[in-house]
């Protein structure tokens, strides 16, 4: 990270979820910590596994004190089908247009592939970045470790 620093403010955003509803990071301020997961593509093998891992362990992440938000540059309509098909019952947010604007703000946009690099952040209740990890393309072991670390961080 170059402009973002742990302990510094998390860039605010408002994106549409898989139901077409606006979700703003700032709406959680003073209420919940937020785990933000950037992933490249809905329906791809690794991303499907990662989102299923979050779904299967949602009780470790989603509590009265924390929220999970997953962000890709896929359109809302694709995210709706992805969520329905895989039983993903947490917000999948579309950074489709302007393409990758939020992903760029978090410095994880891959200009060559046109999608987010696989990255996760934890934002505390005061809107500050408290934890981050960046994974190129984790295999099963890496993914399990990533989810364990994320659960520990929230």
N, C-alpha and C positions, 0 to 999 in steps of 0.2 A: 504494500500500500504506500502511496506517496502522499496524497493529501489527507487521507483518513488516518486517524490515530486512535488507538484504544484509549478510552477515557474521554475522547472528544465526542462532539455531537454526531448523531447518525443523520444522514440526509433524509429529510422528510419526503414523503411521496403520497400520492393518491393514485391507485390503480383499480381497474375493474376485476372482480373475481369471476369464477366460472358461471355465476348466475347473473352477471352483468351489473352487480352492485359495486359501488365505490367503497374502497377500503383505504383508510389513511393511517399511516404509521402514527401520526400525532394523536389519533383518537385513543390510543392506548396509554398515552403519557399520564403518569401518576396513578394508573390503574393496574397495568400488567407489564411484565417484561415480554419481549418478543423475540422469538427465534426466526430469523429470516434465512431461507434456503434458496439459493439461486441454482437452477439446473438448466442444462442446455435444451433438451427437446422432450415434449410429451411423446409417449409411445416408444421411445428408444429403450433398448434393453437395460442399460445401467440406470437411467432415470426412472424407469418403471420400478426397478428393484429398490431404488432409493426411496421413492415415494411410498411404496408398499411397506418398506421398513419403518418409515415414520408412522404410517397408518397402523401397523401392527403394534407399535410401541407408543401410540399417541398418549396413553395415560401417563407416560414418563415426561411428556413435553407439555401437554395441554392441561392446565390446572386453573384454579381461581387466580393464580399469580402469573401465569404465562400463556402466551398465544403462539401459534405456529403460522407463518405465512410463507408459501412457496412461490417463487417468481421465475417465469420464463418469458421469452419473447414470442411465444405461441399466441394466436388469436383466441379470444374468449370462447368461441364456439368449439375449438379443438380442446380447450381445457375442460369444457363441460362434458364432452364425450369421454375424455381421459378420466375425469373424476368419476363419472357414472360407471364406466367399464371396470375400473379398478377399485371402486368403493372408497375413494379418497374423500373423507369427510372433514377436511380442513380447507381453508382458503387457498386456491390456486390463482395467482394474480398474473394478469397479462400486461407485459411491458412491450406490447406490440407497436403502439404508435403514440408519440414519436418513437420510432423503433429503438429500443434499448436505452432510453433516456435515464431510467432509474438504475439500470444495470451499469451504465457509464458512471453515474454519480457514486456508485459503490466500487468503481474501478475494477469491475470484473467482466466487462464486455470484451468478447473476442472479435476483433474487427475482421479477421479472415473468415471465420465461420458464421458471423452474424448472430451470435447467441451468447448467453452468459457462460462464463467458466464456472464449473462446479465449486461453489463457495457458500459458506454459512457464517452468519453473524448472530450474536446475541446483543440485544439492545435492552438496557435496563429501564426501569420505570421512569427515570428522569430523561430518557431519550439519548443516553450515552452508549457508545459502543464499548462492550465489556469483553468480548471474545470473538475471535474469527479463525477460520481455517479454510484453506484453499486446496482442493484435490483435483488433479488432472482428470483421471478416469479410474476411480477406485474399482478394484475387484471385490469379491465377496468379503474377504478379510478386512480390507481397507474400509469398506462400507460399514461393516459392523463396528469397527473402531471409531469411525466418524460419528455414528449414531450414539455410541457410548459416551464419547467426549461431549457431544452436543447435549445429551441428557444431563450430564454432570454440570455443564455450564449454565443451564437454565435452572 
